[in-house]
């Protein structure tokens, strides 16, 4: 399970926690009801509603391949009767649902994936829901702008180190008399050596595996990967000046990439290159 990231938005005086789980945003229903009469009991009341059960079931069928449909049908058949009661824990346990869950600890409470949380907001108050959506969108816009700025910074750093890298290739690897096409092949070969050390594949292999994506392998890199790649370019330039052969450089660069990515606690570890026998 991915590590949760905690954020907050303020909606009509209520501070509402948002956590990231498996790359999805989950909003605290417990925080949403703080300023409403009834408090947390409103969540249980909402779960007793037959329309709520229908909505949750549809969401799970669309988003959760492990959803237990037969168990859901049993709960739906009981919903709406006077004796019907459903807690979040019972719902998750019975159906293997992923859209809503109860969490203990510092950021404890009931959390729901944003689509479900907005549906709950409609049940609480249409006005409250609109303000919640507005604040949520503002938060996501700020996050995207920050991510874009950081990505561009590291992409620029990679381009600067790329110049250092190509200068080393020109000075120590390219023979005095070669054609422009031959030079291009040498540069591409060294670029792919870095790709192998960082990504475990060449640029050509990436394009073959991702025919529907624009750009190249580096355009789809994470911030951490771009930062480490910039370091590898500078390091490889030094290895070239030291006269190390490509096989030895690849091994050293791959080892460095693995170590640096671990230091950055990346969720996408570097694949270790197996030496050819």
Steps between C-alpha positions, in 0.01 A plus 500: 500500500630842410591739777223746579555871453289725722356831379222729616246736348266736686133493407253729676716510812575127511856371450467187288780248467588341167733202477656340195473123482599290199519824295138587584374788718284404799308768689411479868125460543555537875637851445220583259230444765669691784289813452174314436250400767532130563875476442640156417154342536417662164746264328318195639167654405623558146619140474150373589360670193418261213608757241837524674549124479410510130754776436777328696434176317520666157824681594662177621396305191664764280818545704555180697556169318502315835160630609277219634179545303296216664565644846407845371168367366418362844567839663300684235200273554500580872552875455197713575349268763458616860745240629773589247828631637832536321832625633799586283700210643215256433465627142873462430524160669198357317563632149876567488417863416780752443304826455440567868682394815540574871846608617645515849788706633593865473302556181226256598140503385295390203650576159346466155639531149426848367206395278331332796584790731337745258190279491493507880539879482187520283309307765626732774449829314521593130662831599762323711576262213561786254741674738678170565546438127626855451761467777602155383555626145701794631724260694556278195584802282761617751650151516518477121670840470757403764564167331543668161749752637705230674496278190619783277779585746634145499453470121715814462763354732506184290552707183793690658671176600422360155733766354775395739438140396509563124818709532674208671382265222624740234840542663574138595288257298423641155791445260646804318353407163143372500185602316222693667286184489771299675525769769125477554521125548775538762301763692187282484697199622624692804152638567365146498773391739353751746147381419603142574662603829196703606198331341626156403415553133603697192302786349398274210371228733296759694340629179412146395339431837316836509376569144208709626714750695649821365858607563776275625589300809640805679188708435305245705752478785427586861669795671722258689602319184588827324711614794692171515535497120661845512747368757576197281577721200755696698645182649523325163687799359764448770515125433555572129787737579647228724502263203255243642341265247122506441430171680677616816334841482155340465553288810621795708223730377229242569631446853498877556146533362372227733664659803381853422142394425489315833622816674217695336251235621356463151203270441663395169825321583774468240544160340843350556685426177613138475848469343517292184657158540 
